[in-house]
Amino acid sequence: MHEQTGLPDSDVKSDQEFREPKLYRVILINDDYTTMDFVIEILIVVFHKPAAEATRIMLDVHKNGKGFCGVYTYDIATSKIDRVHKLARKREFPLKCTLEEV
């Protein structure tokens, strides 16, 4: 028994056993068909960006070929990417989104 918690020693985890989850950067990729307004809408609706920040990111996508939407755990990042792709398909835009490990 662990003296401080009253739990069996096998149930007490050391600090080294707890790891922060890996983080991933979500990236929007530019294309020649998706409208700037739709990209801004995606950034506001999916990534909860204020309008001014969404506009800045959209301009990054337009000028630099990609824009960074945020940093998330893997599950959240992939969920947001799936949502972007579904909304884009629904509106018949080829907008793509990807992730990279931070």
N, C-alpha and C positions, 0 to 999 in steps of 0.2 A: 504494500500500500504506500502510495505517495503521501508523505506527512502533511503537506499543505492542502491538498485537495481531497484527500480521502479516497481517491480513485486508485485502482490497481496501476502499478508502474507502467504497464503496457498501454494504458489509455492516456498517459500523459505524453504529449508530443513536445519535442524540443523545438526551439525557435528555428533551427536549421531545417526542420521538416516542412515548415510552412513557406511556400513560395508565392511571390506575387505572380498573378497570371501574365502571360505574354501579352503584349499590346501590339495592335496593328493599325496602321494608317490607312484610311479609306480615301481612294483617289478617283475623281471623275476624269474621264478621258474625252478629249475633244473629238467631234466629228463634224462633217459639213452639212448636216441636216437638222440636228436638234436645235430648236430655237433658244435664244438667250433667255427669254422669259420662262421657258420650261425648266431650264437649268436652275434659275433663281427659285422657281416654285419648288423644285426638288430639294434644294438646300434649305428652304424654309420649312417645308412639310416633313421631310424625312430626317434632316439633321438639326432641326430647330435653331437655325441661324437667323439672327435679325436681318432685316432687308438690306441694310448697308453692307454687312459682312457677306451676305449671299451674293450681292452684286460684285463685291471685290473678288470673291472666289470664282464667280462666273467669268470675270475678265481674265483671271489667271488661266482658266481652262481655255478660253478663246485665244489668248495671246501666246501662252506657253505650251499648249497641248494637253495640259493636265492641271488639276487643282486639288488641293488637300481639303477634305471635308471634316476630318476629325480623327482622333485616336481612341480606339475601343478595344475591349477584349475580343477574342476571336468570334465567339457566338454572337455578340452584338454587331460586330463589323459585318459578318456574313449575312445577318438578318437585314441590316440596312442595305447592303448590296442587292440582296434578293428583292427588297421592296422597290429600290430604284429601277431595277430591270423590269419588274412587273408593271410599274407605272409607265415606264417608257414604252413598253410593248403595247399597253392599253391605248396610248396616245399615238402609236405608230412611229415612234422615234427610235433610232438605233443607239441611243445613249448607253455607254458602258461605264462600269464602275469596277474597280479592283481594289486589292489590298496588298500591303507590304508590311513585313514585320518591322517594328521600330527598333 
